[in-house]
Amino acid sequence: MASVQPPQLDKVKHIILVMSGKGGVGKSSVTTQLALSLIARGRTVGVLDIDLCGPSIPRMLGLENKSIHQSSGG
């Protein structure tokens, strides 16, 4: 079965998922370090933190007081 991806992801070459069923194992730390390492190598990186109870990626990247931007295109 072929996967169907939204057109907004057509130019995305790689998707890396960092997950665990348990909290407190370092998912956000690994995600942050991985993203910063890829950026240091000249890559363009997007991070989606879907922790509904307490997203920590904005705090780890120093973006706590930034506004969220949403577009009709996703």
PETAKA-V536358 format. One record per residue. N is the residue number from 0. SS is DSSP state (a for helix, b for strand, c for the rest). D_LAST is the distance of its C-alpha to the last C-alpha in Angstrom with 1 decimal. Layout:
N/SS/D_LAST
N/SS/D_LAST
This chain:
0/c/24.7
1/c/21.9
2/c/18.5
3/c/15.6
4/c/12.5
5/c/9.2
6/a/9.8
7/a/7.2
8/a/9.9
9/c/12.8
10/c/14.1
11/c/14.0
12/c/17.7
13/c/18.2
14/c/16.6
15/c/19.0
16/c/19.0
17/c/21.4
18/c/22.4
19/c/25.5
20/c/26.6
21/c/28.7
22/c/27.9
23/c/29.5
24/c/29.7
25/c/27.9
26/a/24.4
27/a/22.9
28/a/25.8
29/a/25.5
30/a/21.7
31/a/22.5
32/a/25.5
33/a/23.9
34/a/21.0
35/a/23.7
36/a/26.0
37/a/23.5
38/a/22.8
39/a/26.6
40/c/26.8
41/c/24.6
42/c/21.5
43/c/17.9
44/c/16.5
45/c/13.3
46/c/14.2
47/c/12.4
48/c/15.1
49/c/14.9
50/c/18.4
51/c/18.4
52/c/22.0
53/c/22.0
54/c/19.5
55/c/21.7
56/a/19.6
57/a/19.1
58/a/22.9
59/a/23.8
60/c/21.9
61/c/23.4
62/c/20.2
63/c/21.4
64/c/21.7
65/c/18.6
66/c/16.1
67/c/12.5
68/c/10.0
69/c/6.9
70/c/5.5
71/c/5.5
72/c/3.8
73/c/0.0
